[in-house]
């Protein structure tokens, strides 16, 4: 047990209470985290862990960055929530900063990535009906994509395993292979209103768009009068070594969604759009009770300021290259790593054998948090503050975890 300042936490008691009272929607690891600082977290037994998952790309500033903690504490003491029937001064300030960074024109705030994608889907459909008539409603997404867990966004997700048991799904979605321009063009019909993609597919194993693919999609949307929606919930705000993942491809979307890193750990999502697309939303078209409240916006504003002042975008690019190089060197020493993929601090290794969960469990036991995807991919999403010493430690632990599985060369 570990004293947290208020009480001692019993790991087994927490696990049992979770089993008794919480819906079983996650296959949790038997660890209870109670404290975090920078790149590290500690569990209730006092064990220390190096975090290379960052709450699934959420804790971009690491854990409990003192300036973020101060901003949240100060705002919480002043005003946490008022509804959007009134003006919230932090909200236009945050919108202005995101508009300046993205080159888009307007922002809508919500609480999560799924809600941001819901807003994008609704906006695209409403815009299309006003611009082209009632037949335009269909959105094309990619196989292997992940857009959220609501009924609409899970339908947009191009992975059948997420659909099972929730049928009938929301009509109006079509899926095509990722990075296949011909298949995408062939899928466009008189009913198509938008194409929705991730610059890098994260949940299916870190698959970047090919160099010319997104440029071709942008051209196709312009030619056919479609909106291009880019889901940058995981790739946005420094994760790929740029502010936004699409900057690697030299294009701009009509609608872009953000969440995860935006609040530095505090829940907030955003849907950004051009003026032309945004004008489809009018009072009553869409809303969020909690979206853009003073506390969430204060957290996001502090996060953006810290990222700029501490040059975390540049660090993500440099350390991402260092991480991929280190993973490539590990691959060269092994025959069970078949591919290393990565853009910035969004990286993965694909294994020739189905034992990614065992390797990840070995890492956790040794004090490293990584993320197995399926049976043969391990994903790395460290905080943007990561340094070379952290990467070196992570690679040593990962190498030891491979050896523990009995698969060492």
ChimeraX attribute file (.defattr): number of C-alpha atoms within 10 A of each C-alpha:
attribute: neighborCount
match mode: 1-to-1
recipient: residues
	/A:1	13
	/A:2	17
	/A:3	13
	/A:4	11
	/A:5	6
	/A:6	6
	/A:7	9
	/A:8	12
	/A:9	18
	/A:10	14
	/A:11	17
	/A:12	14
	/A:13	10
	/A:14	15
	/A:15	15
	/A:16	11
	/A:17	10
	/A:18	12
	/A:19	11
	/A:20	10
	/A:21	8
	/A:22	10
	/A:23	8
	/A:24	10
	/A:25	6
	/A:26	7
	/A:27	6
	/A:28	9
	/A:29	9
	/A:30	10
	/A:31	17
	/A:32	17
	/A:33	17
	/A:34	15
	/A:35	16
	/A:36	17
	/A:37	13
	/A:38	18
	/A:39	23
	/A:40	19
	/A:41	21
	/A:42	19
	/A:43	18
	/A:44	21
	/A:45	17
	/A:46	14
	/A:47	14
	/A:48	17
	/A:49	20
	/A:50	24
	/A:51	27
	/A:52	25
	/A:53	20
	/A:54	26
	/A:55	18
	/A:56	20
	/A:57	26
	/A:58	25
	/A:59	28
	/A:60	32
	/A:61	29
	/A:62	25
	/A:63	24
	/A:64	17
	/A:65	17
	/A:66	12
	/A:67	15
	/A:68	24
	/A:69	14
	/A:70	14
	/A:71	17
	/A:72	22
	/A:73	15
	/A:74	14
	/A:75	17
	/A:76	15
	/A:77	9
	/A:78	11
	/A:79	11
	/A:80	16
	/A:81	17
	/A:82	15
	/A:83	14
	/A:84	15
	/A:85	7
	/A:86	7
	/A:87	11
	/A:88	16
	/A:89	13
	/A:90	19
	/A:91	23
	/A:92	16
	/A:93	14
	/A:94	21
	/A:95	21
	/A:96	16
	/A:97	13
	/A:98	21
	/A:99	17
	/A:100	11
	/A:101	12
	/A:102	17
	/A:103	13
	/A:104	20
	/A:105	19
	/A:106	20
	/A:107	24
	/A:108	23
	/A:109	28
	/A:110	27
	/A:111	22
	/A:112	22
	/A:113	26
	/A:114	25
	/A:115	27
	/A:116	27
	/A:117	32
	/A:118	23
	/A:119	24
	/A:120	28
	/A:121	24
	/A:122	17
	/A:123	22
	/A:124	30
	/A:125	23
	/A:126	23
	/A:127	24
	/A:128	25
	/A:129	15
	/A:130	11
	/A:131	15
	/A:132	16
	/A:133	12
	/A:134	12
	/A:135	13
	/A:136	23
	/A:137	23
	/A:138	22
	/A:139	25
	/A:140	23
	/A:141	26
	/A:142	23
	/A:143	20
	/A:144	20
	/A:145	25
	/A:146	24
	/A:147	27
	/A:148	21
	/A:149	16
	/A:150	13
	/A:151	17
	/A:152	21
	/A:153	21
	/A:154	22
	/A:155	27
	/A:156	32
	/A:157	26
	/A:158	25
	/A:159	18
	/A:160	11
	/A:161	9
	/A:162	14
	/A:163	17
	/A:164	10
	/A:165	8
	/A:166	11
	/A:167	9
	/A:168	10
	/A:169	16
	/A:170	13
	/A:171	12
	/A:172	17
	/A:173	19
	/A:174	20
	/A:175	22
	/A:176	19
	/A:177	15
	/A:178	22
	/A:179	19
	/A:180	14
	/A:181	17
	/A:182	11
	/A:183	13
	/A:184	20
	/A:185	15
	/A:186	9
	/A:187	13
	/A:188	20
	/A:189	11
	/A:190	11
	/A:191	16
	/A:192	23
	/A:193	29
	/A:194	29
	/A:195	26
	/A:196	27
	/A:197	26
	/A:198	29
	/A:199	26
	/A:200	24
	/A:201	23
	/A:202	23
	/A:203	17
	/A:204	17
	/A:205	23
	/A:206	24
	/A:207	22
	/A:208	19
	/A:209	20
	/A:210	14
	/A:211	12
	/A:212	12
	/A:213	17
	/A:214	25
	/A:215	15
	/A:216	15
	/A:217	21
	/A:218	19
	/A:219	15
	/A:220	19
	/A:221	19
	/A:222	12
	/A:223	9
	/A:224	15
	/A:225	15
	/A:226	23
	/A:227	25
	/A:228	26
	/A:229	28
	/A:230	27
	/A:231	31
	/A:232	26
	/A:233	31
	/A:234	28
	/A:235	30
	/A:236	27
	/A:237	27
	/A:238	26
	/A:239	30
	/A:240	28
	/A:241	27
	/A:242	20
	/A:243	19
	/A:244	24
	/A:245	27
	/A:246	24
	/A:247	15
	/A:248	16
	/A:249	15
	/A:250	11
	/A:251	13
	/A:252	20
	/A:253	21
	/A:254	23
	/A:255	29
	/A:256	29
	/A:257	29
	/A:258	29
	/A:259	33
	/A:260	27
	/A:261	31
	/A:262	28
	/A:263	26
	/A:264	31
	/A:265	24
	/A:266	23
	/A:267	21
	/A:268	28
	/A:269	28
	/A:270	27
	/A:271	27
	/A:272	29
	/A:273	26
	/A:274	18
	/A:275	14
	/A:276	12
	/A:277	21
	/A:278	23
	/A:279	13
	/A:280	18
	/A:281	17
	/A:282	9
	/A:283	6
	/A:284	6
	/A:285	11
	/A:286	12
	/A:287	15
	/A:288	15
	/A:289	14
	/A:290	17
	/A:291	23
	/A:292	30
	/A:293	25
	/A:294	23
	/A:295	27
	/A:296	29
	/A:297	30
	/A:298	26
	/A:299	27
	/A:300	29
	/A:301	23
	/A:302	21
	/A:303	25
	/A:304	20
	/A:305	14
	/A:306	17
	/A:307	22
	/A:308	12
	/A:309	9
	/A:310	12
	/A:311	14
	/A:312	26
	/A:313	24
	/A:314	19
	/A:315	20
	/A:316	28
	/A:317	20
	/A:318	16
	/A:319	24
	/A:320	28
	/A:321	18
	/A:322	18
	/A:323	28
	/A:324	22
	/A:325	14
	/A:326	17
	/A:327	23
	/A:328	18
	/A:329	13
	/A:330	17
	/A:331	19
	/A:332	12
	/A:333	12
	/A:334	15
	/A:335	13
	/A:336	19
	/A:337	19
	/A:338	15
	/A:339	14
	/A:340	21
	/A:341	17
	/A:342	23
	/A:343	23
	/A:344	26
	/A:345	30
	/A:346	29
	/A:347	24
	/A:348	26
	/A:349	25
	/A:350	22
	/A:351	19
	/A:352	15
	/A:353	13
	/A:354	14
	/A:355	19
	/A:356	23
	/A:357	18
	/A:358	16
	/A:359	24
	/A:360	23
	/A:361	19
	/A:362	22
	/A:363	26
	/A:364	21
	/A:365	15
	/A:366	18
	/A:367	20
	/A:368	26
	/A:369	26
	/A:370	26
	/A:371	22
	/A:372	21
	/A:373	19
	/A:374	14
	/A:375	15
	/A:376	20
	/A:377	25
	/A:378	23
	/A:379	26
	/A:380	24
	/A:381	27
	/A:382	34
	/A:383	28
	/A:384	31
	/A:385	21
	/A:386	23
	/A:387	18
	/A:388	13
	/A:389	9
	/A:390	19
	/A:391	21
	/A:392	14
	/A:393	14
	/A:394	24
	/A:395	19
	/A:396	14
	/A:397	20
	/A:398	23
	/A:399	20
	/A:400	16
	/A:401	23
	/A:402	21
	/A:403	14
	/A:404	14
	/A:405	12
	/A:406	8
	/A:407	13
	/A:408	14
	/A:409	9
